[in-house]
Amino acid sequence: MRKVYYIYNSKTRTYDRIYPTVKHRLMSYLRRLFVGMGLGAGTFMAFFFIFGSPSERGLRIENSKLQAQYHILSSRLDEALLVMEKLQQRDDNLYRVIMQADPVNSDLRNARYGNTNRYGEFMDLANPKLVINTSKKMDLLARQIYIQSGSFDEVVKMCKNNDKMLACIPAIQPVANKDLKRTASGYGVRIDPIYKTVKFHEGMDFSANVGTPVYVTGNGRVIKVGWEGLYGNCINVDHGFGYVTKYAHLSKINVRNGQEVVRGEVIGKVGSTGKSTGPHLHYEVHVKGKVVNPVNYYFMDLNSEDYDKMVEIASNHGKVYD
């Protein structure tokens, strides 16, 4: 319904009706039009800034999904790098130690790409820091896989050329210990159980009942048997290639001096002779005249998981017997 306008006439004291001109009507229409357009534009802009356009909402959702996927990828790369680190440690401290080869240079394994502009193309992305960090991890892992693959090829080649050496290298545990429950004190500094002083333990102790069989850990020749001071009844075996093993605190010796022995052969029985607080076997590995950690010489007995568990048990020193 059209509005009707009146004006008060003071002379006649009545209200006279006003009929707007075409100009007034046009101005009124234009005013209403601009007000409506302004309100519409304001509403649209408010909705646009708060909720965004459908395409922008879709892009934001897609961007969030991509960021989540990058975070997941980054976490998985961290896990893969940890697995690679364990492989590298096993390669350096086990395979290459056994083959008497130098470890792989750590700088070579962890070298980064020198091209600083390698990741410049990612700077225009929504989250460049995350993308660049993930890409760097991917490149590092790829490089380490390449280096480690080459290292394993080298170790395999050394093994093929050293069949006799592999038969002689200490490679099994000196007592039956599949569940690792007989692992006692490990190699390294610990408190002496008798003198209560700090002392370097030059081997590994395996707790076992008196009379438990003791196995020679590699082919070789017995070079010394009998009583050896604090070691009690003891057997020393020369495996050649610079390797010598010692088996101490025995209750019985089954071999004679000069006898040839084969890996896995029973050479004695567990006891508690010499300086000992309980029945156990003290086992040492010497390489080129230097005592080394025996934990690196059970590769025929332990898979990678058992090896890591053995290292953990041994590093905690467990029960100290001598």
Secondary structure, DSSP 8 states (H G I E B T S, - for coil): ----EEEEETTTTEEEEE---HHHHHHHHHHHHHHHHHHHHHHHHHHHHHH--HHHHHHHHHHHHHHHHHHHHHHHHHHHHHHHHHHHHHIIIIIHHHTT-----HHHHT---S-TTTTGGGTTSSSHHHHHHHHHHHHHHHHHHHHHHHHHHHHHHHHHT-HHHHHHS--S-SS--TTSTTB-S-SEEEE-TTT-SEEEE-SEEEE--TT-EEE-SSSEEEEEEEE-GGG-EEEEEEEETTEEEEEEEEEEE---TT-EE-TT-EEEEEB--SS-SSSEEEEEEEETTEEE-GGGS-TTT--HHHHHHHHHHHHT--S---
